Amino acid sequence: MTKERWQEIKIQVKNNFKIIDQYQEELDPGAAEVLEFVGPQGKIKLKFITKPKLLDKKTMYSNRAGSGVKVDYVYSPDETVSYLELWQWSDSADDWHKLEGESLFQ
């Protein structure tokens, strides 16, 4: 997902639905731009997440029983990855649950 496409989606949502909240969220690593609105299916949250590109994942462990595992992540200093997450509010669970791509078209 590109930044330009995210701007187009935001404009469409703002023109067609009632906005509840709009804010920035810091992630470790990265950041998310969040847009909450009321749609036909209820409360929806869109998250546009931008993170550094993951280059490598190093796992440190020993073969002894009961020893811990340490995972080191290596991120790119100049390349980023962006994607969109869609969340829906569940009144019964009183929490947000993430919508998967398959569930959107059923």
Backbone atoms as SQL, in Angstrom:
CREATE TABLE atoms (id INTEGER PRIMARY KEY, chain TEXT, resi INTEGER, resn TEXT, atom TEXT, x REAL, y REAL, z REAL);
INSERT INTO atoms VALUES
  (1, 'A', 1, 'MET', 'N', 0.860, -1.172, 0.000),
  (2, 'A', 1, 'MET', 'CA', 0.000, 0.000, 0.000),
  (3, 'A', 1, 'MET', 'C', 0.903, 1.231, 0.000),
  (4, 'A', 2, 'THR', 'N', 0.569, 2.164, -0.839),
  (5, 'A', 2, 'THR', 'CA', 1.351, 3.394, -0.932),
  (6, 'A', 2, 'THR', 'C', 0.712, 4.491, -0.095),
  (7, 'A', 3, 'LYS', 'N', 1.497, 5.492, 0.216),
  (8, 'A', 3, 'LYS', 'CA', 1.004, 6.646, 0.978),
  (9, 'A', 3, 'LYS', 'C', -0.096, 7.373, 0.202),
  (10, 'A', 4, 'GLU', 'N', 0.038, 7.450, -1.116),
  (11, 'A', 4, 'GLU', 'CA', -0.965, 8.133, -1.944),
  (12, 'A', 4, 'GLU', 'C', -2.303, 7.388, -1.890),
  (13, 'A', 5, 'ARG', 'N', -2.252, 6.053, -1.963),
  (14, 'A', 5, 'ARG', 'CA', -3.489, 5.261, -1.899),
  (15, 'A', 5, 'ARG', 'C', -4.142, 5.408, -0.531),
  (16, 'A', 6, 'TRP', 'N', -3.350, 5.467, 0.537),
  (17, 'A', 6, 'TRP', 'CA', -3.884, 5.670, 1.878),
  (18, 'A', 6, 'TRP', 'C', -4.601, 7.025, 1.965),
  (19, 'A', 7, 'GLN', 'N', -4.030, 8.058, 1.360),
  (20, 'A', 7, 'GLN', 'CA', -4.679, 9.372, 1.364),
  (21, 'A', 7, 'GLN', 'C', -6.018, 9.315, 0.629),
  (22, 'A', 8, 'GLU', 'N', -6.097, 8.578, -0.474),
  (23, 'A', 8, 'GLU', 'CA', -7.353, 8.424, -1.209),
  (24, 'A', 8, 'GLU', 'C', -8.405, 7.706, -0.364),
  (25, 'A', 9, 'ILE', 'N', -7.999, 6.662, 0.332),
  (26, 'A', 9, 'ILE', 'CA', -8.922, 5.913, 1.190),
  (27, 'A', 9, 'ILE', 'C', -9.434, 6.803, 2.314),
  (28, 'A', 10, 'LYS', 'N', -8.537, 7.591, 2.923),
  (29, 'A', 10, 'LYS', 'CA', -8.959, 8.493, 4.002),
  (30, 'A', 10, 'LYS', 'C', -9.997, 9.494, 3.513),
  (31, 'A', 11, 'ILE', 'N', -9.793, 10.057, 2.329),
  (32, 'A', 11, 'ILE', 'CA', -10.738, 11.034, 1.775),
  (33, 'A', 11, 'ILE', 'C', -12.098, 10.370, 1.530),
  (34, 'A', 12, 'GLN', 'N', -12.096, 9.156, 0.977),
  (35, 'A', 12, 'GLN', 'CA', -13.352, 8.447, 0.737),
  (36, 'A', 12, 'GLN', 'C', -14.095, 8.165, 2.040),
  (37, 'A', 13, 'VAL', 'N', -13.370, 7.734, 3.060),
  (38, 'A', 13, 'VAL', 'CA', -13.993, 7.437, 4.352),
  (39, 'A', 13, 'VAL', 'C', -14.551, 8.710, 4.973),
  (40, 'A', 14, 'LYS', 'N', -13.791, 9.794, 4.932),
  (41, 'A', 14, 'LYS', 'CA', -14.247, 11.059, 5.517),
  (42, 'A', 14, 'LYS', 'C', -15.469, 11.614, 4.793),
  (43, 'A', 15, 'ASN', 'N', -15.565, 11.391, 3.495),
  (44, 'A', 15, 'ASN', 'CA', -16.710, 11.887, 2.724),
  (45, 'A', 15, 'ASN', 'C', -17.968, 11.045, 2.916),
  (46, 'A', 16, 'ASN', 'N', -17.807, 9.752, 3.213),
  (47, 'A', 16, 'ASN', 'CA', -18.957, 8.849, 3.244),
  (48, 'A', 16, 'ASN', 'C', -19.402, 8.395, 4.630),
  (49, 'A', 17, 'PHE', 'N', -18.557, 8.545, 5.653),
  (50, 'A', 17, 'PHE', 'CA', -18.894, 8.021, 6.970),
  (51, 'A', 17, 'PHE', 'C', -18.594, 9.048, 8.062),
  (52, 'A', 18, 'LYS', 'N', -19.168, 8.795, 9.256),
  (53, 'A', 18, 'LYS', 'CA', -18.947, 9.666, 10.404),
  (54, 'A', 18, 'LYS', 'C', -17.654, 9.256, 11.108),
  (55, 'A', 19, 'ILE', 'N', -16.709, 10.188, 11.200),
  (56, 'A', 19, 'ILE', 'CA', -15.405, 9.932, 11.832),
  (57, 'A', 19, 'ILE', 'C', -15.552, 10.035, 13.351),
  (58, 'A', 20, 'ILE', 'N', -15.063, 9.021, 14.056),
  (59, 'A', 20, 'ILE', 'CA', -15.076, 9.032, 15.522),
  (60, 'A', 20, 'ILE', 'C', -13.776, 9.613, 16.058),
  (61, 'A', 21, 'ASP', 'N', -12.650, 9.120, 15.534),
  (62, 'A', 21, 'ASP', 'CA', -11.343, 9.540, 16.042),
  (63, 'A', 21, 'ASP', 'C', -10.284, 9.334, 14.954),
  (64, 'A', 22, 'GLN', 'N', -9.243, 10.167, 15.023),
  (65, 'A', 22, 'GLN', 'CA', -8.107, 10.060, 14.106),
  (66, 'A', 22, 'GLN', 'C', -6.863, 10.399, 14.915),
  (67, 'A', 23, 'TYR', 'N', -5.859, 9.491, 14.925),
  (68, 'A', 23, 'TYR', 'CA', -4.668, 9.707, 15.739),
  (69, 'A', 23, 'TYR', 'C', -3.482, 8.907, 15.206),
  (70, 'A', 24, 'GLN', 'N', -2.309, 9.210, 15.747),
  (71, 'A', 24, 'GLN', 'CA', -1.064, 8.511, 15.421),
  (72, 'A', 24, 'GLN', 'C', -0.736, 7.568, 16.576),
  (73, 'A', 25, 'GLU', 'N', -0.158, 6.418, 16.246),
  (74, 'A', 25, 'GLU', 'CA', 0.222, 5.420, 17.237),
  (75, 'A', 25, 'GLU', 'C', 1.675, 5.030, 17.001),
  (76, 'A', 26, 'GLU', 'N', 2.486, 5.051, 18.036),
  (77, 'A', 26, 'GLU', 'CA', 3.890, 4.639, 17.924),
  (78, 'A', 26, 'GLU', 'C', 3.990, 3.132, 18.130),
  (79, 'A', 27, 'LEU', 'N', 4.701, 2.469, 17.248),
  (80, 'A', 27, 'LEU', 'CA', 4.943, 1.034, 17.348),
  (81, 'A', 27, 'LEU', 'C', 6.430, 0.802, 17.559),
  (82, 'A', 28, 'ASP', 'N', 6.778, -0.421, 17.946),
  (83, 'A', 28, 'ASP', 'CA', 8.188, -0.730, 18.153),
  (84, 'A', 28, 'ASP', 'C', 8.595, -1.825, 17.182),
  (85, 'A', 29, 'PRO', 'N', 9.176, -1.583, 16.070),
  (86, 'A', 29, 'PRO', 'CA', 9.501, -0.301, 15.448),
  (87, 'A', 29, 'PRO', 'C', 8.369, 0.151, 14.521),
  (88, 'A', 30, 'GLY', 'N', 8.379, 1.403, 14.175),
  (89, 'A', 30, 'GLY', 'CA', 7.436, 1.929, 13.198),
  (90, 'A', 30, 'GLY', 'C', 6.379, 2.825, 13.805),
  (91, 'A', 31, 'ALA', 'N', 5.376, 3.146, 12.992),
  (92, 'A', 31, 'ALA', 'CA', 4.288, 4.019, 13.416),
  (93, 'A', 31, 'ALA', 'C', 3.025, 3.626, 12.664),
  (94, 'A', 32, 'ALA', 'N', 1.880, 3.991, 13.234),
  (95, 'A', 32, 'ALA', 'CA', 0.600, 3.701, 12.604),
  (96, 'A', 32, 'ALA', 'C', -0.262, 4.950, 12.631),
  (97, 'A', 33, 'GLU', 'N', -0.952, 5.192, 11.526),
  (98, 'A', 33, 'GLU', 'CA', -1.938, 6.256, 11.444),
  (99, 'A', 33, 'GLU', 'C', -3.299, 5.571, 11.526),
  (100, 'A', 34, 'VAL', 'N', -4.111, 5.963, 12.514),
  (101, 'A', 34, 'VAL', 'CA', -5.357, 5.265, 12.806),
  (102, 'A', 34, 'VAL', 'C', -6.548, 6.167, 12.506),
  (103, 'A', 35, 'LEU', 'N', -7.573, 5.583, 11.882),
  (104, 'A', 35, 'LEU', 'CA', -8.805, 6.290, 11.551),
  (105, 'A', 35, 'LEU', 'C', -9.973, 5.416, 11.999),
  (106, 'A', 36, 'GLU', 'N', -10.766, 5.911, 12.981),
  (107, 'A', 36, 'GLU', 'CA', -11.929, 5.187, 13.466),
  (108, 'A', 36, 'GLU', 'C', -13.181, 5.874, 12.947),
  (109, 'A', 37, 'PHE', 'N', -14.144, 5.064, 12.463),
  (110, 'A', 37, 'PHE', 'CA', -15.376, 5.628, 11.919),
  (111, 'A', 37, 'PHE', 'C', -16.531, 4.646, 12.103),
  (112, 'A', 38, 'VAL', 'N', -17.745, 5.149, 11.899),
  (113, 'A', 38, 'VAL', 'CA', -18.938, 4.314, 11.965),
  (114, 'A', 38, 'VAL', 'C', -19.366, 4.001, 10.538),
  (115, 'A', 39, 'GLY', 'N', -19.340, 2.718, 10.180),
  (116, 'A', 39, 'GLY', 'CA', -19.714, 2.276, 8.847),
  (117, 'A', 39, 'GLY', 'C', -20.994, 1.453, 8.902),
  (118, 'A', 40, 'PRO', 'N', -21.373, 0.856, 7.793),
  (119, 'A', 40, 'PRO', 'CA', -22.590, 0.034, 7.756),
  (120, 'A', 40, 'PRO', 'C', -22.522, -1.185, 8.689),
  (121, 'A', 41, 'GLN', 'N', -21.326, -1.702, 8.942),
  (122, 'A', 41, 'GLN', 'CA', -21.158, -2.861, 9.825),
  (123, 'A', 41, 'GLN', 'C', -20.875, -2.464, 11.268),
  (124, 'A', 42, 'GLY', 'N', -20.945, -1.193, 11.610),
  (125, 'A', 42, 'GLY', 'CA', -20.661, -0.732, 12.964),
  (126, 'A', 42, 'GLY', 'C', -19.358, 0.051, 13.011),
  (127, 'A', 43, 'LYS', 'N', -18.729, 0.050, 14.190),
  (128, 'A', 43, 'LYS', 'CA', -17.472, 0.778, 14.360),
  (129, 'A', 43, 'LYS', 'C', -16.332, 0.040, 13.674),
  (130, 'A', 44, 'ILE', 'N', -15.580, 0.774, 12.868),
  (131, 'A', 44, 'ILE', 'CA', -14.450, 0.226, 12.106),
  (132, 'A', 44, 'ILE', 'C', -13.210, 1.055, 12.412),
  (133, 'A', 45, 'LYS', 'N', -12.071, 0.385, 12.481),
  (134, 'A', 45, 'LYS', 'CA', -10.788, 1.065, 12.673),
  (135, 'A', 45, 'LYS', 'C', -9.862, 0.672, 11.530),
  (136, 'A', 46, 'LEU', 'N', -9.325, 1.675, 10.814),
  (137, 'A', 46, 'LEU', 'CA', -8.325, 1.456, 9.779),
  (138, 'A', 46, 'LEU', 'C', -6.974, 1.858, 10.340),
  (139, 'A', 47, 'LYS', 'N', -5.977, 1.005, 10.162),
  (140, 'A', 47, 'LYS', 'CA', -4.614, 1.306, 10.601),
  (141, 'A', 47, 'LYS', 'C', -3.684, 1.235, 9.404),
  (142, 'A', 48, 'PHE', 'N', -3.037, 2.358, 9.088),
  (143, 'A', 48, 'PHE', 'CA', -2.011, 2.384, 8.047),
  (144, 'A', 48, 'PHE', 'C', -0.670, 2.306, 8.766),
  (145, 'A', 49, 'ILE', 'N', -0.012, 1.169, 8.650),
  (146, 'A', 49, 'ILE', 'CA', 1.207, 0.890, 9.417),
  (147, 'A', 49, 'ILE', 'C', 2.415, 1.004, 8.512),
  (148, 'A', 50, 'THR', 'N', 3.425, 1.741, 8.972),
  (149, 'A', 50, 'THR', 'CA', 4.695, 1.882, 8.264),
  (150, 'A', 50, 'THR', 'C', 5.806, 1.424, 9.202),
  (151, 'A', 51, 'LYS', 'N', 6.558, 0.415, 8.756),
  (152, 'A', 51, 'LYS', 'CA', 7.648, -0.148, 9.556),
  (153, 'A', 51, 'LYS', 'C', 8.904, -0.246, 8.702),
  (154, 'A', 52, 'PRO', 'N', 10.085, -0.287, 9.340),
  (155, 'A', 52, 'PRO', 'CA', 11.297, -0.569, 8.578),
  (156, 'A', 52, 'PRO', 'C', 11.250, -2.008, 8.050),
  (157, 'A', 53, 'LYS', 'N', 11.830, -2.222, 6.893),
  (158, 'A', 53, 'LYS', 'CA', 11.836, -3.548, 6.278),
  (159, 'A', 53, 'LYS', 'C', 12.708, -4.503, 7.103),
  (160, 'A', 54, 'LEU', 'N', 12.174, -5.684, 7.393),
  (161, 'A', 54, 'LEU', 'CA', 12.898, -6.701, 8.141),
  (162, 'A', 54, 'LEU', 'C', 13.890, -7.399, 7.212),
  (163, 'A', 55, 'LEU', 'N', 15.177, -7.309, 7.548),
  (164, 'A', 55, 'LEU', 'CA', 16.214, -7.920, 6.717),
  (165, 'A', 55, 'LEU', 'C', 16.600, -9.308, 7.197),
  (166, 'A', 56, 'ASP', 'N', 16.663, -9.480, 8.528),
  (167, 'A', 56, 'ASP', 'CA', 17.135, -10.745, 9.059),
  (168, 'A', 56, 'ASP', 'C', 16.571, -10.966, 10.458),
  (169, 'A', 57, 'LYS', 'N', 16.439, -12.235, 10.808),
  (170, 'A', 57, 'LYS', 'CA', 15.954, -12.628, 12.136),
  (171, 'A', 57, 'LYS', 'C', 16.936, -13.667, 12.663),
  (172, 'A', 58, 'LYS', 'N', 17.653, -13.318, 13.728),
  (173, 'A', 58, 'LYS', 'CA', 18.664, -14.216, 14.282),
  (174, 'A', 58, 'LYS', 'C', 18.164, -14.788, 15.604),
  (175, 'A', 59, 'THR', 'N', 18.177, -16.117, 15.706),
  (176, 'A', 59, 'THR', 'CA', 17.723, -16.788, 16.915),
  (177, 'A', 59, 'THR', 'C', 18.936, -17.335, 17.655),
  (178, 'A', 60, 'MET', 'N', 19.062, -16.946, 18.926),
  (179, 'A', 60, 'MET', 'CA', 20.167, -17.410, 19.770),
  (180, 'A', 60, 'MET', 'C', 19.592, -18.359, 20.821),
  (181, 'A', 61, 'TYR', 'N', 20.122, -19.578, 20.881),
  (182, 'A', 61, 'TYR', 'CA', 19.640, -20.550, 21.850),
  (183, 'A', 61, 'TYR', 'C', 20.743, -21.545, 22.160),
  (184, 'A', 62, 'SER', 'N', 20.564, -22.290, 23.236),
  (185, 'A', 62, 'SER', 'CA', 21.465, -23.401, 23.539),
  (186, 'A', 62, 'SER', 'C', 20.624, -24.667, 23.586),
  (187, 'A', 63, 'ASN', 'N', 21.257, -25.793, 23.493),
  (188, 'A', 63, 'ASN', 'CA', 20.526, -27.058, 23.461),
  (189, 'A', 63, 'ASN', 'C', 20.272, -27.628, 24.851),
  (190, 'A', 64, 'ARG', 'N', 20.432, -26.809, 25.877),
  (191, 'A', 64, 'ARG', 'CA', 20.180, -27.277, 27.237),
  (192, 'A', 64, 'ARG', 'C', 18.702, -27.114, 27.569),
  (193, 'A', 65, 'ALA', 'N', 18.171, -28.058, 28.328),
  (194, 'A', 65, 'ALA', 'CA', 16.763, -27.995, 28.736),
  (195, 'A', 65, 'ALA', 'C', 16.554, -26.801, 29.669),
  (196, 'A', 66, 'GLY', 'N', 15.502, -26.064, 29.442),
  (197, 'A', 66, 'GLY', 'CA', 15.167, -24.947, 30.311),
  (198, 'A', 66, 'GLY', 'C', 15.881, -23.648, 29.981),
  (199, 'A', 67, 'SER', 'N', 16.727, -23.646, 28.967),
  (200, 'A', 67, 'SER', 'CA', 17.434, -22.412, 28.621),
  (201, 'A', 67, 'SER', 'C', 16.524, -21.515, 27.787),
  (202, 'A', 68, 'GLY', 'N', 16.785, -20.231, 27.830),
  (203, 'A', 68, 'GLY', 'CA', 15.964, -19.262, 27.110),
  (204, 'A', 68, 'GLY', 'C', 16.357, -19.127, 25.654),
  (205, 'A', 69, 'VAL', 'N', 15.492, -18.465, 24.922),
  (206, 'A', 69, 'VAL', 'CA', 15.724, -18.195, 23.507),
  (207, 'A', 69, 'VAL', 'C', 15.684, -16.685, 23.314),
  (208, 'A', 70, 'LYS', 'N', 16.642, -16.175, 22.571),
  (209, 'A', 70, 'LYS', 'CA', 16.701, -14.741, 22.288),
  (210, 'A', 70, 'LYS', 'C', 16.622, -14.554, 20.776),
  (211, 'A', 71, 'VAL', 'N', 15.759, -13.631, 20.339),
  (212, 'A', 71, 'VAL', 'CA', 15.595, -13.362, 18.916),
  (213, 'A', 71, 'VAL', 'C', 16.000, -11.912, 18.655),
  (214, 'A', 72, 'ASP', 'N', 16.953, -11.726, 17.747),
  (215, 'A', 72, 'ASP', 'CA', 17.386, -10.395, 17.335),
  (216, 'A', 72, 'ASP', 'C', 16.885, -10.132, 15.920),
  (217, 'A', 73, 'TYR', 'N', 16.249, -8.961, 15.746),
  (218, 'A', 73, 'TYR', 'CA', 15.745, -8.569, 14.433),
  (219, 'A', 73, 'TYR', 'C', 16.651, -7.501, 13.850),
  (220, 'A', 74, 'VAL', 'N', 16.965, -7.633, 12.561),
  (221, 'A', 74, 'VAL', 'CA', 17.789, -6.659, 11.857),
  (222, 'A', 74, 'VAL', 'C', 16.890, -5.955, 10.846),
  (223, 'A', 75, 'TYR', 'N', 16.764, -4.619, 10.998),
  (224, 'A', 75, 'TYR', 'CA', 15.900, -3.818, 10.130),
  (225, 'A', 75, 'TYR', 'C', 16.726, -2.960, 9.188),
  (226, 'A', 76, 'SER', 'N', 16.156, -2.658, 8.046),
  (227, 'A', 76, 'SER', 'CA', 16.798, -1.796, 7.061),
  (228, 'A', 76, 'SER', 'C', 16.772, -0.349, 7.554),
  (229, 'A', 77, 'PRO', 'N', 17.886, 0.376, 7.425),
  (230, 'A', 77, 'PRO', 'CA', 17.902, 1.774, 7.873),
  (231, 'A', 77, 'PRO', 'C', 17.175, 2.728, 6.930),
  (232, 'A', 78, 'ASP', 'N', 16.966, 2.323, 5.659),
  (233, 'A', 78, 'ASP', 'CA', 16.373, 3.261, 4.708),
  (234, 'A', 78, 'ASP', 'C', 15.127, 2.742, 3.984),
  (235, 'A', 79, 'GLU', 'N', 14.845, 1.442, 4.019),
  (236, 'A', 79, 'GLU', 'CA', 13.673, 0.894, 3.338),
  (237, 'A', 79, 'GLU', 'C', 12.535, 0.687, 4.343),
  (238, 'A', 80, 'THR', 'N', 11.293, 0.979, 3.896),
  (239, 'A', 80, 'THR', 'CA', 10.138, 0.781, 4.763),
  (240, 'A', 80, 'THR', 'C', 9.096, -0.094, 4.061),
  (241, 'A', 81, 'VAL', 'N', 8.210, -0.656, 4.869),
  (242, 'A', 81, 'VAL', 'CA', 7.101, -1.469, 4.396),
  (243, 'A', 81, 'VAL', 'C', 5.829, -0.858, 4.966),
  (244, 'A', 82, 'SER', 'N', 4.802, -0.697, 4.122),
  (245, 'A', 82, 'SER', 'CA', 3.526, -0.136, 4.567),
  (246, 'A', 82, 'SER', 'C', 2.400, -1.092, 4.222),
  (247, 'A', 83, 'TYR', 'N', 1.433, -1.208, 5.148),
  (248, 'A', 83, 'TYR', 'CA', 0.268, -2.045, 4.891),
  (249, 'A', 83, 'TYR', 'C', -0.915, -1.523, 5.691),
  (250, 'A', 84, 'LEU', 'N', -2.097, -2.013, 5.338),
  (251, 'A', 84, 'LEU', 'CA', -3.339, -1.558, 5.936),
  (252, 'A', 84, 'LEU', 'C', -3.964, -2.693, 6.732),
  (253, 'A', 85, 'GLU', 'N', -4.402, -2.386, 7.961),
  (254, 'A', 85, 'GLU', 'CA', -5.126, -3.350, 8.784),
  (255, 'A', 85, 'GLU', 'C', -6.534, -2.824, 9.002),
  (256, 'A', 86, 'LEU', 'N', -7.505, -3.718, 9.033),
  (257, 'A', 86, 'LEU', 'CA', -8.902, -3.369, 9.238),
  (258, 'A', 86, 'LEU', 'C', -9.408, -4.079, 10.485),
  (259, 'A', 87, 'TRP', 'N', -9.960, -3.307, 11.427),
  (260, 'A', 87, 'TRP', 'CA', -10.449, -3.837, 12.689),
  (261, 'A', 87, 'TRP', 'C', -11.919, -3.475, 12.838),
  (262, 'A', 88, 'GLN', 'N', -12.702, -4.375, 13.461),
  (263, 'A', 88, 'GLN', 'CA', -14.112, -4.117, 13.713),
  (264, 'A', 88, 'GLN', 'C', -14.390, -4.269, 15.200),
  (265, 'A', 89, 'TRP', 'N', -15.249, -3.379, 15.716),
  (266, 'A', 89, 'TRP', 'CA', -15.598, -3.402, 17.136),
  (267, 'A', 89, 'TRP', 'C', -16.637, -4.493, 17.383),
  (268, 'A', 90, 'SER', 'N', -16.403, -5.302, 18.409),
  (269, 'A', 90, 'SER', 'CA', -17.340, -6.347, 18.796),
  (270, 'A', 90, 'SER', 'C', -17.959, -5.957, 20.128),
  (271, 'A', 91, 'ASP', 'N', -19.272, -5.687, 20.131),
  (272, 'A', 91, 'ASP', 'CA', -19.957, -5.311, 21.369),
  (273, 'A', 91, 'ASP', 'C', -19.997, -6.469, 22.360),
  (274, 'A', 92, 'SER', 'N', -20.143, -7.690, 21.865),
  (275, 'A', 92, 'SER', 'CA', -20.221, -8.842, 22.765),
  (276, 'A', 92, 'SER', 'C', -18.899, -9.084, 23.498),
  (277, 'A', 93, 'ALA', 'N', -17.773, -8.904, 22.788),
  (278, 'A', 93, 'ALA', 'CA', -16.464, -9.097, 23.414),
  (279, 'A', 93, 'ALA', 'C', -15.930, -7.807, 24.020),
  (280, 'A', 94, 'ASP', 'N', -16.555, -6.675, 23.695),
  (281, 'A', 94, 'ASP', 'CA', -16.133, -5.360, 24.160),
  (282, 'A', 94, 'ASP', 'C', -14.662, -5.099, 23.809),
  (283, 'A', 95, 'ASP', 'N', -14.316, -5.439, 22.561),
  (284, 'A', 95, 'ASP', 'CA', -12.943, -5.286, 22.109),
  (285, 'A', 95, 'ASP', 'C', -12.917, -5.249, 20.577),
  (286, 'A', 96, 'TRP', 'N', -11.783, -4.819, 20.027),
  (287, 'A', 96, 'TRP', 'CA', -11.579, -4.822, 18.580),
  (288, 'A', 96, 'TRP', 'C', -11.127, -6.198, 18.146),
  (289, 'A', 97, 'HIS', 'N', -11.590, -6.662, 16.968),
  (290, 'A', 97, 'HIS', 'CA', -11.037, -7.884, 16.387),
  (291, 'A', 97, 'HIS', 'C', -10.672, -7.594, 14.934),
  (292, 'A', 98, 'LYS', 'N', -9.558, -8.177, 14.538),
  (293, 'A', 98, 'LYS', 'CA', -8.992, -7.923, 13.225),
  (294, 'A', 98, 'LYS', 'C', -9.771, -8.681, 12.158),
  (295, 'A', 99, 'LEU', 'N', -10.090, -7.989, 11.058),
  (296, 'A', 99, 'LEU', 'CA', -10.775, -8.614, 9.941),
  (297, 'A', 99, 'LEU', 'C', -9.742, -9.125, 8.938),
  (298, 'A', 100, 'GLU', 'N', -9.932, -10.361, 8.506),
  (299, 'A', 100, 'GLU', 'CA', -9.044, -10.950, 7.520),
  (300, 'A', 100, 'GLU', 'C', -9.637, -10.703, 6.129),
  (301, 'A', 101, 'GLY', 'N', -8.831, -10.819, 5.098),
  (302, 'A', 101, 'GLY', 'CA', -9.257, -10.560, 3.735),
  (303, 'A', 101, 'GLY', 'C', -10.407, -11.433, 3.273),
  (304, 'A', 102, 'GLU', 'N', -10.404, -12.716, 3.680),
  (305, 'A', 102, 'GLU', 'CA', -11.460, -13.632, 3.246),
  (306, 'A', 102, 'GLU', 'C', -12.797, -13.241, 3.815),
  (307, 'A', 103, 'SER', 'N', -12.833, -12.713, 5.047),
  (308, 'A', 103, 'SER', 'CA', -14.101, -12.396, 5.700),
  (309, 'A', 103, 'SER', 'C', -14.754, -11.135, 5.124),
  (310, 'A', 104, 'LEU', 'N', -14.005, -10.341, 4.379),
  (311, 'A', 104, 'LEU', 'CA', -14.566, -9.113, 3.831),
  (312, 'A', 104, 'LEU', 'C', -15.539, -9.377, 2.681),
  (313, 'A', 105, 'PHE', 'N', -15.368, -10.471, 1.972),
  (314, 'A', 105, 'PHE', 'CA', -16.156, -10.733, 0.774),
  (315, 'A', 105, 'PHE', 'C', -17.181, -11.833, 0.949),
  (316, 'A', 106, 'GLN', 'N', -17.534, -12.171, 2.182),
  (317, 'A', 106, 'GLN', 'CA', -18.543, -13.211, 2.428),
  (318, 'A', 106, 'GLN', 'C', -19.881, -12.608, 2.753);
